[in-house]
Amino acid sequence: MSLIDSYQRRIDYLRISITDHCNLNCLYCRPLGGRPFISHEMILRYEEILRIVRVAVGLGVKKTRVTGGEPLLRKGVVDFISRLSHSGIEDLGLTTNGILLKEFARPLREAGLSRVNISLDSLDPRNFQRITGSDGLGEVLAGIEGAREAGFEKIKINTVLIRGTNETEILDFAELAFSRGLEVRFIEYMPYLNGKEWQRDLYLTAEEVKKVINTRFLLQPVEKQEKSGVAEIYRIKDGRGTIGFISSISQHFCESCNRIRLTADGKLRNCLFSDEEIDIRGPMRDGVSDSELAEIIRGSVKKKPERRPDFYCSFKKCTRTMDLIGG
């Protein structure tokens, strides 16, 4: 059985946020000054998430990624990952800011986690503090090493570039991939925070970043593989790692989008930049059957738009910020 949307895209990837709590306050993710966290009663219980995943697997979902907020802050996350790894999912990943990863890397690996993505926007302590509101760069770097020691074969570093903030570090990140065997993925700055802070002149296109990298390294295209997802991947000549580009703004990839999202408070979202949400927590707590849950998921997929809004011509602000949607 397969989940097919109205534009004949096969949906087999579910991203799951398990908390809106975070131990960083990144300038592009959470509102300045913070906001109240979602109440405990509104957050999906692990058993509820696992039930949704089992139903989704029956509909053809093969891949999932656990996100937040910061997922490692939620109590019981290792046991949850272990149970999730036995739910029929073929590819199980997690995205973390890395602050707690040194402690959790080995238990997560032993629990069945397949892969880990680490959000890291600066290798400079001052710049890291400016972007995240934290002096925890050392903990993140230790977390990367912890992931390597735990046996994660492919560790991805997600780097959001913002002009005037961290674009001077492009070559430093490329060197990290070159010498350490990591996959550094440069992500175009997208209009989170309801679009309030996003300005067209603050984001760098993937093509601009490639030109900077090519001043020192030679990028060699890698034939696209299923697990590379939306990223355009390059090898670095004579280097150990790879570099990826996620061009959400300059070159949207909507025609190949295969994902839906489950927010921590039980809403299904079929597009990152759409306000369209379908409540699945309410019906589930009201006692619907698994077949009825499956119909809710199918209904969400059928409402998936053909493409995201055009940020240049008719930018539409989303009511949720990124920490509420899930990374």
C-alpha positions in Angstrom: 0.0 0.0 0.0 1.2 3.5 -0.8 0.4 7.0 0.2 0.0 9.0 -3.0 -0.9 12.7 -3.0 -3.0 14.6 -5.6 0.1 15.3 -7.7 1.1 11.6 -7.8 4.0 12.0 -5.4 4.7 8.9 -3.2 4.8 10.0 0.5 7.0 7.6 2.5 8.8 10.0 4.9 7.4 11.1 8.3 9.2 13.7 10.4 8.3 13.6 14.0 8.7 16.4 16.5 8.6 15.0 20.1 9.0 18.3 22.0 9.1 22.1 21.5 11.6 22.5 24.3 15.1 23.5 23.4 18.4 24.3 25.2 19.4 26.9 22.5 17.6 30.0 21.2 18.7 30.2 17.6 17.9 33.5 16.0 16.1 31.9 13.0 14.0 29.3 15.0 12.4 30.7 18.1 10.8 34.1 18.6 13.0 36.7 20.2 12.4 36.7 23.9 11.0 33.2 23.8 7.4 32.1 24.2 5.4 29.8 26.5 6.0 26.1 25.9 3.2 23.8 24.9 1.5 22.3 27.9 2.4 18.8 28.9 -1.2 17.6 28.3 -1.1 18.8 24.7 2.1 17.0 23.8 1.7 13.6 22.2 2.6 10.7 24.5 5.2 8.2 23.1 2.5 5.5 22.9 0.4 7.8 20.7 3.3 8.6 18.4 4.2 4.9 18.1 0.6 4.1 17.2 0.6 6.8 14.5 3.9 5.4 13.1 2.6 1.9 13.0 -0.5 3.0 11.0 1.8 5.1 8.7 4.1 2.2 8.1 1.0 0.2 7.0 0.4 3.0 4.5 3.8 2.8 3.0 6.0 5.1 5.2 9.5 3.7 5.3 11.6 6.5 6.8 11.2 8.7 9.8 13.3 11.4 11.6 12.9 12.4 15.2 13.2 16.2 15.8 12.3 18.9 18.2 12.9 21.5 19.7 15.7 19.5 21.0 14.6 15.8 21.1 17.3 14.7 23.6 15.7 16.9 26.2 12.6 14.7 26.4 12.7 12.1 29.1 12.7 8.5 27.9 14.0 9.3 24.4 16.3 6.3 24.2 13.6 3.8 25.0 11.3 5.6 22.6 14.0 5.3 19.8 14.3 1.6 20.7 10.6 1.0 20.3 10.5 3.1 17.2 13.2 1.0 15.6 11.0 -2.1 16.0 7.9 -0.4 14.5 8.6 -1.4 10.9 10.5 1.8 9.9 13.4 1.0 7.6 15.4 4.2 8.1 15.4 5.9 11.5 17.2 9.2 12.0 17.4 12.0 14.5 18.2 15.7 14.3 19.9 17.3 17.3 21.7 20.5 18.2 24.5 18.3 19.6 24.7 19.8 23.1 23.7 16.5 24.8 24.9 14.2 22.0 28.1 13.0 23.7 26.1 11.5 26.5 23.4 10.0 24.3 25.3 8.9 21.2 26.1 5.4 22.2 22.8 4.6 23.9 21.0 5.9 20.8 23.1 3.8 18.5 22.5 0.7 20.6 18.8 1.5 20.6 18.6 1.2 16.8 19.1 4.8 15.6 20.4 4.6 12.0 21.7 8.1 11.4 22.2 11.5 13.1 22.1 15.0 11.8 23.7 17.8 13.9 22.6 21.4 13.5 25.7 23.6 13.7 25.8 27.1 12.2 29.2 28.3 13.4 32.6 27.0 14.3 33.6 30.2 16.0 32.7 30.5 19.7 31.7 34.2 19.5 29.6 33.6 16.4 28.0 30.5 17.9 27.0 32.5 20.9 25.5 35.2 18.7 23.4 32.7 16.7 22.3 30.4 19.4 22.4 32.5 22.6 24.7 29.8 24.1 28.4 29.2 24.7 28.0 25.5 24.1 30.1 25.1 20.9 32.5 22.8 22.8 29.7 20.5 23.8 28.5 20.3 20.2 32.0 19.4 18.9 32.3 16.8 21.6 28.9 15.4 20.6 30.2 15.0 17.0 33.1 13.0 18.2 30.8 11.0 20.5 28.7 10.1 17.5 31.8 9.0 15.6 33.0 6.9 18.5 29.5 5.3 18.9 29.8 4.0 15.3 27.5 6.3 13.3 29.0 5.9 9.8 27.5 9.0 8.2 27.2 12.1 10.3 25.6 15.1 8.7 26.2 18.7 9.8 23.3 21.0 8.9 24.5 24.6 8.5 22.1 27.5 7.8 23.9 30.4 6.2 22.9 34.0 6.9 24.6 36.9 5.1 26.3 39.1 7.6 26.3 36.4 10.2 28.3 33.3 9.3 29.0 33.4 5.6 32.7 34.0 6.3 32.9 30.4 7.7 31.9 28.6 4.5 35.5 27.5 3.8 35.9 26.4 7.5 32.9 24.1 7.2 34.2 22.8 3.8 37.5 22.0 5.5 35.6 20.1 8.2 34.0 17.9 5.5 37.3 17.6 3.7 39.5 16.5 6.6 37.0 14.8 9.0 34.9 12.7 6.6 31.6 14.4 7.6 28.8 15.5 5.3 28.3 19.2 5.7 25.0 20.4 4.3 24.5 24.1 3.6 20.9 25.1 3.9 19.5 28.3 2.4 18.1 30.6 5.0 14.4 30.1 5.0 11.6 32.4 6.3 10.9 31.0 9.7 9.7 33.1 12.6 6.5 34.0 10.7 8.8 35.7 8.1 9.4 38.7 10.5 13.2 38.5 10.4 13.7 37.0 6.9 14.8 39.4 4.3 15.8 38.5 0.7 19.2 40.0 1.0 20.1 38.0 4.1 20.1 34.6 2.3 22.9 33.2 0.2 22.0 30.9 -2.8 23.6 27.5 -3.1 25.3 28.7 -6.2 27.0 31.6 -4.3 28.2 29.1 -1.7 29.6 26.7 -4.4 31.6 29.6 -5.9 33.2 30.3 -2.5 34.1 26.6 -1.9 35.5 26.3 -5.4 38.1 28.9 -4.6 39.9 26.3 -2.5 38.3 22.9 -3.2 37.1 21.1 -6.3 33.5 19.8 -6.0 32.6 16.7 -7.9 28.9 15.9 -8.3 27.6 12.6 -6.8 24.9 10.8 -8.6 21.7 11.3 -6.6 20.7 8.5 -4.4 17.4 7.9 -2.6 18.8 8.5 0.9 20.3 11.8 -0.1 16.8 13.2 0.0 16.4 16.8 -1.1 20.2 17.6 -0.9 22.4 18.0 -3.9 25.6 16.1 -2.9 29.2 16.7 -4.0 32.4 14.9 -3.2 35.5 17.0 -2.5 38.4 16.0 -4.7 41.1 14.2 -2.6 39.0 14.7 0.6 37.2 12.4 2.9 33.8 13.9 3.2 31.0 15.4 1.1 29.1 18.6 0.9 25.4 19.0 0.3 23.2 21.9 -0.7 19.6 22.3 0.2 18.2 25.0 -2.0 14.8 25.6 -0.6 14.5 29.2 -1.8 16.5 29.4 -5.1 15.6 26.0 -6.4 12.5 24.5 -4.8 12.2 20.7 -4.9 8.5 20.5 -4.3 7.9 18.2 -7.3 9.9 15.5 -5.5 8.8 16.2 -1.9 8.0 12.9 -0.2 7.4 14.0 3.4 4.8 14.9 5.9 5.3 16.2 9.5 3.9 15.4 12.8 4.1 18.2 15.3 4.8 17.6 19.0 1.2 18.6 19.8 -0.4 16.2 17.3 -0.9 18.1 14.1 -0.2 16.7 10.7 1.5 19.2 8.3 2.0 18.3 4.7 4.1 21.4 3.7 6.7 23.2 5.8 5.5 26.6 4.5 1.7 26.1 4.6 -0.7 26.8 7.5 -2.7 23.7 6.6 -2.8 21.4 9.6 -4.9 18.4 10.4 -5.5 17.4 14.1 -4.7 13.8 14.8 -4.3 14.0 18.5 -8.0 14.9 19.2 -9.6 12.1 17.2 -7.0 9.6 18.6 -7.8 10.5 22.2 -11.5 10.4 21.3 -11.1 6.7 20.5 -10.9 6.4 16.7 -9.8 3.1 15.2 -6.6 2.5 13.4 -8.5 2.4 10.1 -9.9 5.9 10.9 -6.4 7.1 11.8 -5.3 5.9 8.4 -8.0 7.9 6.7 -6.9 11.0 8.6 -3.3 10.5 7.3 -4.6 9.9 3.8 -6.7 13.1 4.0 -3.7 15.1 5.1 -1.7 13.8 2.2 -4.4 14.6 -0.3 -4.3 18.2 0.8 -0.5 18.5 0.2 0.0 21.5 -2.1 1.7 21.3 -5.5 4.4 23.6 -4.4 5.4 26.0 -1.6 4.6 29.7 -1.8 6.8 31.9 -4.1 8.8 33.9 -1.6 9.7 36.5 -4.2 6.3 37.4 -5.4 3.7 36.4 -2.8 5.4 35.5 0.4 3.0 34.0 2.9 3.9 34.0 6.6 3.2 30.8 8.5 1.6 31.1 11.9 3.9 28.6 13.5 7.6 29.2 14.1 10.1 26.5 13.3 10.5 25.3 16.9 6.7 24.6 16.9 6.7 22.8 13.6 9.8 20.6 14.2 13.2 20.7 12.5 
